[in-house]
Amino acid sequence: MSIRFHQLAEDELNKAIYWYASRRLGLDYEFVRCVDETVARIVKNPRVFPVVLNDIRRAIVKRFPYAIYYEIRENELLVLAIFHSKRDPQQWRLRI
């Protein structure tokens, strides 16, 4: 199953990487590693994570206050958001 990122999810990821890079040397790499591990867990077993709205599921990123919201489509997983837990969830819901 392939995985595709919504453009806004890519933008969120890049902004978070930049933010962590500005905080401490190497923290951005740790963040990316944790996001990659979460994405790998999603790809391995996409239905294990809870449904939070309609068919959208949420996987929590370890060590960082982020969640990955995604939808299982016919031949792909669509990542809708890589979202900080303190932000208003209505923001990512506008994408559906």
C-alpha positions as CSV (number, residue, x, y, z in Angstrom):
1,M,0.0,0.0,0.0
2,S,1.4,3.4,-1.0
3,I,1.3,6.5,1.2
4,R,0.6,10.0,0.0
5,F,0.8,13.2,2.0
6,H,-1.7,16.0,1.6
7,Q,0.3,19.2,0.7
8,L,-0.7,20.8,4.0
9,A,0.5,17.8,5.9
10,E,3.9,18.1,4.2
11,D,3.9,21.8,5.0
12,E,3.2,21.1,8.7
13,L,6.0,18.5,8.8
14,N,8.5,20.9,7.3
15,K,7.5,23.7,9.7
16,A,7.9,21.4,12.7
17,I,11.3,20.2,11.4
18,Y,12.4,23.7,11.1
19,W,11.1,24.7,14.5
20,Y,12.9,21.7,16.2
21,A,16.1,22.5,14.3
22,S,16.1,26.0,15.8
23,R,15.7,24.6,19.3
24,R,18.6,22.2,19.7
25,L,21.1,20.6,17.4
26,G,19.9,17.3,16.2
27,L,16.4,17.6,17.6
28,D,15.0,17.9,14.1
29,Y,16.5,14.6,13.2
30,E,15.0,13.0,16.3
31,F,11.6,14.4,15.4
32,V,11.9,13.0,11.8
33,R,13.0,9.6,13.1
34,C,9.9,9.5,15.4
35,V,7.6,10.6,12.6
36,D,9.1,8.0,10.2
37,E,8.6,5.3,12.9
38,T,5.0,6.2,13.3
39,V,4.4,6.2,9.5
40,A,6.1,2.8,9.3
41,R,3.7,1.5,12.0
42,I,0.7,3.0,10.1
43,V,1.8,1.3,6.8
44,K,2.4,-2.0,8.6
45,N,-1.0,-2.1,10.2
46,P,-3.2,0.8,9.2
47,R,-6.4,-0.4,10.9
48,V,-4.9,-0.7,14.4
49,F,-5.2,3.0,15.1
50,P,-8.4,4.5,16.4
51,V,-11.0,6.2,14.1
52,V,-11.5,9.8,15.3
53,L,-13.8,11.2,12.7
54,N,-15.7,9.4,9.9
55,D,-13.0,7.1,8.4
56,I,-10.0,9.2,9.6
57,R,-7.6,7.6,12.0
58,R,-5.0,9.0,14.4
59,A,-1.6,7.7,15.3
60,I,0.4,9.5,18.0
61,V,4.0,10.3,17.4
62,K,6.2,9.0,20.3
63,R,8.2,11.6,22.3
64,F,6.7,14.6,20.5
65,P,3.3,16.3,20.9
66,Y,2.2,15.4,17.3
67,A,-0.4,13.1,15.8
68,I,-0.7,11.8,12.3
69,Y,-4.2,11.9,10.9
70,Y,-4.8,9.6,7.9
71,E,-7.4,7.9,5.8
72,I,-7.3,4.4,4.3
73,R,-8.2,4.7,0.6
74,E,-8.5,1.9,-1.9
75,N,-4.8,1.6,-2.9
76,E,-3.2,4.2,-0.6
77,L,-3.0,5.8,2.8
78,L,-3.6,9.5,2.6
79,V,-1.9,11.5,5.4
80,L,-4.2,14.5,6.0
81,A,-2.3,16.2,8.8
82,I,0.8,16.0,11.0
83,F,-0.7,18.1,13.7
84,H,0.6,19.5,17.0
85,S,-1.7,18.4,19.9
86,K,-2.1,21.9,21.2
87,R,-3.6,23.3,18.0
88,D,-7.3,23.5,17.3
89,P,-8.4,20.2,15.7
90,Q,-10.9,22.1,13.6
91,Q,-8.0,23.2,11.4
92,W,-7.1,19.8,10.1
93,R,-10.8,18.9,9.7
94,L,-11.2,21.6,7.1
95,R,-9.2,19.3,4.7
96,I,-11.8,16.6,4.5
